[in-house]
Amino acid sequence: MNIDATGNLAVDEEIDVWRPHVTVAAVVARDGRFLVVEEDIRGEIVINQPAGHLDPDESLLDAAVRETLEETGWEVALSAFLGVQQWTRGGNDRHFVRFVFAAEPVRHHAARPLDAGIVQALWMSRDELAAAGERLRSPMVLASVEDWLAGRRLPLDAIRYLGAAAG
């Protein structure tokens, strides 16, 4: 705990604190296949779930729905919370805390432009994802699908968004 010269708790801007990347991902299943994206990450084409960073003043649930639409053109309805994953990318010391949700596909907007860097959205089976090996953006991709296949489901209300503090 950091206390300033007046004896009060120092505000965040005054504290140099390490922070991980907070991200969300959606596991969207249909007919034994999972919605994924091919994305260009610094010149390398990798496979990932629809996923991305939490935006300021956004709930985790809203972020998962937004990222899925932006990256795939699919509107989804979240159905369950699959869990939280923590992973460190070797080599650059980037730490990720990822909140993973199960979602049902609702409607596809085929004409909608996809986020920058997204090559395409596609449906892949668990075995196709496993065979992709090093093309997976992280081990979280296959772990999320395996959690879904294992029946892991937590209620969405396990996550509460309390909004911004007044003032």
C-alpha positions, 0 to 999 in steps of 0.5 A: 500500500502506498501512502502519500505525504499527507497520510492518504492512500496515493491515487493510481496515477502516482503508483507505478504498478505492474498491470496485465492485459485484461482480455475477453474471448468467446467460444461460439459453437455450431454443429461441432465446430467453433468460430475462430479468426485468422489474424495477422499479428506482426506479419504472422497469420495465427488462429484465435477465438474472437477476443480482445481487450476490455475497453474503458467503462465496459463490462466484460460481458459487453466486451465479449459480445462487441469483440465477436461482432467486430472480429467475425461479423457475428452477433452472439448471445452469451450463455455461460462464463467458462472461466478465467485464464492466466498466461504469459507470452514467453520472450516479451514478458506480456501477461494476459488475464482472459475472461472466457464466455460461451456464446450462441450464434444469433445472426451473421452480418456478412457485409460488415467489415472486420477489424483491422488485422483480421484475415477471415472468420471461419468454423473449425473443429476441436481436432482441426484446432489441435492440429493447427499447433503453433498457428494457435495464437496462444494455448488459451485457444485450445484450452477454451474449446476443451473447457467448453467440450468438458461441459464447464459452465458458470452462470453469467451473473458470477461476473458483476459490473458495478460501473464507474464510481461517481465523482 
